[in-house]
Amino acid sequence: SAPKDAVAFHVQGTPGVKLYVVHETQSIKLPSSVGRWPLAAGTEVLLTMDTLSKDVGDEKVRISYFREGCGMPVGRAMLYLTCVEVSLDADTSRSGAVNRTLLDKTTWTWGPDGHGAILLVNCDRDDPKAKKLKDKTLDNSDTAIRSYADLKDMSQLVLRARGPRPIFTGHRLVLHIDYSSADKVGVFYAGNSVALEEYQHVLGGSKLAYTVKLSRHQEESIFYVEGLAFPDVGFSGLVTFHVTLLESPEKGLLEIPIFTDTVVFRVAPWIMTPNTAMPLEVFVCSVGDNDGFVEAVRAMAEEAKCPLTVCPLQENHSDRWIQDEIEFGYIQAPHKTFPVVFDSPRDRGLVDFPIRRILGPDFGYVARQVPEHASDLDSFGNLEVSPPVTVQGKEYPLGRILIGSSFPRFGGRRMAKAVKDFLFAQQVQAPVELFSDWLVVGHVDEFLSFVPAPDRKGFRLLLASPSACFQLLKEKQDEGYGEAVMFDGLEKEDKPTINEILASENLQKFNNYVQSCINWNREILKRSLGLAEQDILDIPQLFHGDVNSGAGAYFPDMVNMLVLGKHLGIPKPFGPVVGGQCCLEEKVRALLEPLGLTCTFIDDYYTYHIAYGEVHCGTNVRRKPFAFKWWHMMP
């Protein structure tokens, strides 16, 4: 402290110290022409050091105090300084490697010019010894590192501590996380070793802080961080890490924090891929009575040069609805991308398939538990995603998720809150709710699909259309084909003629109702996806049923198709044959083939259609991730 009667001071430092005096709102770098400064409340001395100290206290600052009118100092104070570096770094520039940066590590921003580190949920199973496991043991479900592949899924957190070693032996260096983040991450550290058995779980769960013990010549410590949880209700996806240098005072007193550095990560979201993305693998179930269907899908996959995985009867337990059981997506960080299968809560015969056959090295798994009984709207035929769109200037470069609901009705079936909340929390594919509860099954894939196109937005939305179907049948009637029959070639089915279908007031009335439901969705889709009428193709389709129990496809539902690039696997409608061709098939070809698409009509009548499903319901496709990086968008 300054002597009691001192009124001015002079300050000087050794060459490694930069000094500044702040006086009357101005900052003056020393040395300056001013020799003495008033010892006033508004005067401050600032100092910085740019070079690491070689020894403790090797730089100094001396302050001399003066009385009024006195040339000799009445007192001196000496400040001994030691410059050390303590920093916590991650891949905040999103380059795929950890580098020193001037970016603000304490914030996370979206967009092409954004910054902030990214963390993957370590939800695959890299352990080669775990292949035979039937339970949901993921890599992040324990506190062990079992393979070097496991480390590659994690993000690096680099602690740098440089300077005279005695400083670090006399102080404590602590890596710590907030309590709210403890169940969201796991951190592993092996010191100077790279041996798997040396990696210890040091943060996460009940471990909120870890004291880092530096070896004599160790200046960098690399920690490996894994995500334990996807963004969801109550978790934005942001996780914060701190390193703090603590001074150890006299025994019995609390440690004093000297410096803290902070890094923020965001957990990567789960991302869906649309029909228009390149197919990488097709899935179908063999259930004993669908050999012809499986072979048709196999032939189509070969044509599209896409591998086929057939789930055998002993694994699907007669459950053929593989679209309803799972949805393929992916997660991505600058250093790593891998697919992740989302397991629906329907849990029927295929309940074990995603765990036994899909989960594995660099193939992750996620599910959401539904406390209440799962409804048909929780099956993933009711979960689709559009291609990328722009809506009134707002870009959705990863498309928008589409789910079915009972809105605008009160009551009715809705997707389970746990599933819906998860989808909304991912942020990057802002979901749109459609009205699907008018259907018996209630899935959005029963009345819509997307196919690639060479023009406009790069795709067309296909909508089932009773109006288009009645119009087509009326045209054929006017051309003199009123006696042509439906379901020709299906021995067990009645064969109504075009005249009889058009004369059925009940069928007409019910389909007018269905058309009104589809029109409601049409307007939502146009508004939510920024579509014009030219972006929509009406696929002729009739439905039967009643308003209370719901609608089902009257003949195989052609929008419920398998899309493999330019190759379309469409349910064979068994429509009236006119001029040697099914007029429904001919109409669909006329709509789709000008877009460069190839239409293959697959007979699914007795294997899928009569059970209220079609080709899309009975298949699934893993697709190529978007080239667009999710962190470049503005949600």
N, C-alpha and C positions, 0 to 999 in steps of 0.2 A: 504494500500500500504506500501511497505517496506521503512524504513528510507533511506535518500538519499545516505549515505556513508556506508550502510550495505553491507557486502560481503558474509555472510554465514547465515544459519538459522538452528534452531532445532525445530522439531515438535513432539508433543505427544498428545494423546487423552485419553478420558475416556474409561472404559472397553468395552463399546458397540460399539466402532468404530475400524475398522481394517484399518491400515494405510500402504501405500506403497510409496516408493520414486523411481521414474524412473530417473536413472542417467547413462549417457553413454551407452544407449540401454539396461541396466539391470534394472530389477524391484526387489527392496529389501524390504522385509517385516519388519516393525518396531515393537518393538524396535530392533536395530541392534548394532553392535560394533562401527559403525560410529556415532559419536555424533553430528557433524555438517556437513551440506551439502552446497556446493557452490551455491550462489544465481546467477545462470546462466540461460540463455535462454533455454538451453536444459534440465533443471531439472524440474520435475513435481512431485506433491504430489497427490496420488490417495487415496480415502477413500471409504469404503463400510460399510453398516450396515445390519445385518441379522435379528435383533430383532426389533419388532415394539416398538415405543416409548410409554410410559405411559402418559407422559406430554410433552407439547410443550417445545422444547429446553432442554430436559433432558440429552442429550449427547453433549460433547464439544470437540473441537480441539484447542490447543494453539500453536501458532507459535512464537518463539523468534528469534530476529534478532541481529547479532553481527557485529562489525567493525573488521577490520584487526588487529589481535594481542590483541584484547580486551576480557577479560573473562566474563564481565558482559554484559547482553543484552542491546542494545540501544533502543529497542522497542519491544512491544508485540502486537499480534493480537489474538482475541478470536472468534472462529466460533461456534455458537450455532446450534445444529442439531436436527431435528425431523424426525424420520423414519416413513413413512406411506406406506401402500400398496394400489395401484390402479391397477387393472387388468381387462381385458375384455376377457372372455373365452367362448368357444363354444365346440361342440363335434368334436374337431380337430382330435382325435384319431379314430373316426368313430365306437365307441363302443355302441352307442345308448343312452349315458348319457354324461352330461358335467362334465369333470374332469380337475383338474389342470394338466398341462403337460409341458414338456420342449421342445415340438415340436415347430417349427417355425410357429407361427400363421399368419404371414404376407404373407405366400406363400401357394399354393395349388398344390399338386403333385398327379399324377396318379400312379396306380400299387398296388400290394399287400403290399408293404412297404410304400405306399404313406400316406399323411396326408392332412388334410384340412376339414373344416366343409361343410355340405351339406344342401341345402334348397329346400323345395318342393314348386312348384307353387300351391297355395291354390285354385285349380280350381274345387273343388266339391261344393256341396250345403248341408251343415249340418243343416241349420236352419229348424226345424220341421214345422214352419209356412209357409215355402216357397214351400211346396209340390205342391201347385196348380198353381204356377207361370208358365207362358208359355214363358216368356222372358228368355234371357241368363244371369240371375242374378246369378253370382258365388259368393262364399264366399269372394273372394278378390276384388270384384267390389265395395265395400263400405268401410267405415272406422269404422265399428262396429264389436264387438264380440257378437254373438247371441247364442252361445252354447259352452259348455265345449269341445264338440267333435271338434269344430272348432280350439280350442287351441291345440289339440293333433296333428293337421296337421302341426303345426308350429314348427320351431326350436327355442331352447332356446339360449339366449345370456345373460350371467351372468356377471354383473358388481360387482366386489368386491372392497370395500373401507374401509380400517381398519386403525386405528390410533387415536390419540387424536381428539375429536370432534371439538375443536376450530379451528383446521387447516381447516376443511371442511366448517366451517361457514365463515372463512375469505378468502376462495378461491372458485372458481366456477368449478364444475365438469360437463363437457359437452359431451354428446354422439352425434356423427355426422356422416354423410355419404357424399360421393362425389356427386356433382351435376349430374354426369352421371348415378348414381345408384338410383336417387330419384324416377324414374318411374318404377323401377324394383322390389322394396320391400315396405312392410309396416311393421311398428313396433308398438307393443302395450305394455302398461305398466299400472299396477294397484297399484304401490307402495307396501305397506304392505298388501293390501287387496287381497282376492281371489274371491270376488263377481264379477259376470259378468258385472254388470252395472258400476263397477269401472274402467274397462279397457278402457284406452284412447289411441287414435291413436296419437303417438308422433313423428314418423319419416316416411318419404315417401311423394311423391307428392311435394307440395310446402314447406314441412317441412324438412329442411336440418340439423337442430341441435335441441337438447333438453337438457335443464339444469336439471340435476338430483338433487333433493332436498332430502337429507338423513335425516331420523328421528333419534332420539337420540341414539338408540341401533341397528340401521340397518346397517349391514355390507355387505349384499348381496342384489342386486336388479336384479330380473329376468325379462328380456324383451322377448317377443314372436315375432318372425320374420316370415313373410309369403312372398313367392315369388309372384310377379305379372306378370312376363313375362318369357316365355321359351327362351332358347338360340336361337338366330336368327341372321340375317344379322346385323352387327353393335353391337351385344351383345354376348360376348363370354360365358356368364353365370356366370362370376365372379363378386362378389359384395363385397365391402370393408366397414367395420365399424371401427370407431375410438372412443376412449374416451380420452379426454384431460383435465388435471388439469391446471386451469388458475389462475395466481396470480392477485389479484385486486390491481392495483397501486393507486396512488393519483388520485383524481377526474380530469377527462379531458384527462387522458392518456390511451393508449390502454392496454388491459390486456396482460399479458406475459405468454406464454405457458411454463409450467415447465416440463411436462411429457405427452407423448401420448402412448397409447397401441392400437394395431390394430389387427383385425381378418378378415380373408378372407373366404367367403362362395362361393360355386359353386352351381348354380341352377341345380337340377336334370334334366336330359334329358327325353324326351318322348321316350319310348322303345317299339318296335313291338315284337310280338311273332310269331314264324313260325308254319306251319302246323303240325310239329312233336311234338309240345308242348301239354301237357295234356289239353283236352277240359274241360271247366267249365260250359259253357252255350251256347246253340245253338239258333239262331234267324232265323225266316222265316216269310214271309208276307202271309197273307190270302187275296186273291183278288177276290174271288168269283168263278173263273173258274179253280182254282188249288187245290181243296180239296184233290184229290188223291196224289198230290205232297206233300202237307203239312202232310198228314197221313204217307207217306213213310218216310219223314224226322223225324216225331215223332217216328215211329217204330225204326228207326236207332238210334235216340238219346236214346231211352229206352234201346236198346241193348248195347249201350256204357255207360249206366248209367249216362247220362248227361241231366240236366234240359233243357227244351225247352220253349222259349218265342215266342209266335205267335203275330205278329203285326196285328191287325184287320183292315178291309177295311176302317173304319171311321178314322183311324189314318194314314194309308199309302196312301189314296186317289188314289188307283189303281196303285201305284208304287211298283212293285215286286222286284226291284233290290237292295236289302238291302246291298249286298256286295259293291256296287258302292257308297252308301251313307256314310258309316262309316268304320273306321278301329279301332279295339280295340288294346290298348297298356296299358302301366302302367308307373308310376313314383315311385321312391324308394329312401328313405334315411335310414340311420341306424335305426332310430326310427319308421319308418312308410312306408308302401307300399300300394298304391291303384290303381285300374284300371282307365284309362283315355281314353275316346272315342275321336277320331279325326274325326271331321265332314267335309266331302268333300265339295267343293264349287259348286257341281252340282245342289243342291237345287231344287229338283223336288217334287213329292208328299210326300216323306219321310222327307222333310225339317225340320219338327218340332219333328220328332220321337226321335232323340237323346236328345233333351231338355226335352220333356214331359215324356219320359219313361226310359231314361238311367241316365241322370244327377241326382244326389242325394247324400245322405250321403256316404262318402268314394267312390264315383264314379265321377271322374272328366270329364271335357269337354274342348276341344281345337278346334279351327278352324282357318283358314287363309282366309282372304278376297281377292278375285281376282278382280282387277279393270276392267280387260278386260272380255269378255264373256268366261265362262268356256267351254273348249272343252271336248270331250269324254275321252281324256287322263288325265283329272283331276278327273275322277271317280276312286274309290279305288279298282276296279278290276285291275287297272293298278298300284297297290302298293302292293308288296309282300316282304317277307323277307326270306332269306335262313336260314337253321339251322346253328349252329356254324361250322366254317371251319378254316383251317390253310392253308395259301397260301405262299409257298416258305419261310417257317419259321415264317411268320407274322400271329399271332393269331387274329381271329375275334370271340371271345367267345360268342357274342350275334348275330352272323350271319351278313349278309350284305343285306341292302335294295335293292330291284330290282324295277326299274321303266321303263316304256316304253317311247320311244322317236321317232323322225323322222330320227335321225342319222342312217345310213350315207347319207340320202337324204338331200338336201338343201331345206329349206322351210318346208312345211308340219306342222303337229300338234306336239306340245310339251306340257309337263306338265307345268302348270302356274308357273311363277318364284317364287311367294310367297310361294307356296306349296313346290317346289323343294328346295328353300333356307332354309326353315324350316327343312326339312329332313336332309340336309347336315350339318346344324348347330348343330344338336344333337350330332355329333361326334362319337358316340359309335357303329353305324351300317353302316359304310361308304358305301353310295349308289353306285350302279352300274347301268348305263344307257344301256338299251337294245333297239333293233329296233322293234317297234310294230306298226308303222304307216302303214305297209303293210296290216293290217287288217281293215275291215270296222269299227269296234268299236275301235280297237286299244289297247286292254288290254293285259298285259303280262300273265294273267291267262288263256288266250285262247290257249297258246301253251306250258305252263309249269306248273308243280306242284312238290311238294315234299311229299314223304311218308316215314314213319319210316322204318328202316331195322335193323336186329339184328347183322349185321357185317359191315366191312369196316368203313365208316365214321358215321354210325348210321342212314343213310338215303339213298334214291335214288332220283335223279332228273328224273322226267318224262318229256319227250318232245314229242309233237305231231309229227308224222312222216308219210308224204305221201309215202316215199320210202318203209317203213315197210308195209304200207297198200297195195301198189301195189304188193309187194313181196308175201304177204299173199294171195291176190286174185289170183295171178298167180299160186301159189301152189295149190289152190283149183281147178282152171281151169285144171291144169295138172292131178289132181286126178279124173277128170271127172265131176266136179260140176259147169261147166260153165253156166248152165241154172238156177242155184240158184239165187234168186232175192233179191234185197235190199228192205227195208221198208215193209216187209211182216207184215200184221196186221194193217197197217195204210191205211185206206180206201181212203183218199183223195189224196194220193201220187202215182206218177208213180212208176213202179216196174222194174227198169233196172236190167238186169242180170249181172252176173260177166263178161260174154263175152262182153256185150255192154259197160260196164265201161272200160274194158281193151282196147276196140277198139276205144274209144273216144280220138282222137288226141288232141282236145281242152282241155279236162280235164287233160290229161297227161301233156300237155305243161304248163298249168297253175300251176299244182301241182309241176312241176319241179322248177318253179319260187318260189313257196311257200317254197319248200324244201331248196332252196338257202338262203331264208330269215332266216329260222330256223337254218340252218347251220352256218350262220353269228353269230346268238345268241349263238349257241352251243360253238363256239370257245371263245366268250367273257365269257361265264359262266365257261368254263373249266379253262380259264386263271384267272378270277377274284375270283373263289371259290376254286381253287386248285383241280379240279376234273380230274379223269381219265375216260376213256371210260367205265370202269367197274362200275362207279358210276352213269351211265346214262342208263335209259331204254327207248326205242323207242316205243311209243304207236301208233298203226296204226290209221291213221286219214287222210281223204281227205278234201279238201277245194274247193269251187267254187267262181266265181266272175271274176273280171278282174283287171289288174294292176292299172288302174286309180281309180276305185271306191273302190277297196280293196277286201280282201278275207273274206269269212265266212265259217263256218263248213258245209260240204256237208251232213254229217249225225251228230247226236249229238256228241259234242266234248268231248271225254272221259277224257282228262287230266283236264278238268274243273270240278273237283270232290270235294266232301265234305270229309274231313279227320277227323275222330274222333278216335284218337288212332289207333288201329288195324282195325277199321271199316271204309270202304270206300264206299261212296255213289256216284256211277259213272253214268253219263248219259247213258241211254239205247240206243245203237247205231242202233238197228233194222237192223243188218247186215244179209248177206245171211245165211240161215239155212242149215247146212251141218251135216248129221247124227243126226238130231233132235236137234242140238244146233246152236245158232248164232256163226259163226266162229270168229267174232270180239270179242265177250264176252269170248269165249273159249281161244283166244290168250291172252287177258288181264289177265284172271285168271292164265294162265300158267306163265305169267311174275311176277305177284304180290303175288299169294298165297304161293309160296315157301318162301317168306319173312315173313310168319306168318300173312298175311293180309286177311281180309274177304271182298269179293267184293259183293256189293249189287247194282244191276242195276236199276236205277230209271227212269221211263218214264217222260221226261220233254219236249217231242217233240212239242206238240201244245201249252203248257203253257209257255215255255221259248225258246226252240231251234229256232222256226221260227221267234223269235224276236231277234235273234243273241245273245242269252245267254244260260246258262246251269245251272247245279246244284250249282256250286260254286257261280255263279253270284246271285243266288236267295236265298243264305243262308249266315250266318255270324256266327263266333264263338269267344267267349271270352275264352282266354286260360290262363293257369297257368304261372306266371312270371318265368323267368330263376332263377335257384338256384344261378348262378354266379352273384356276385355283380358288377355292372357296374364300380364302382370306382377302382376295382382291375385291370382293363384292361389298356393297353397302346395304345391309339388311334393313 
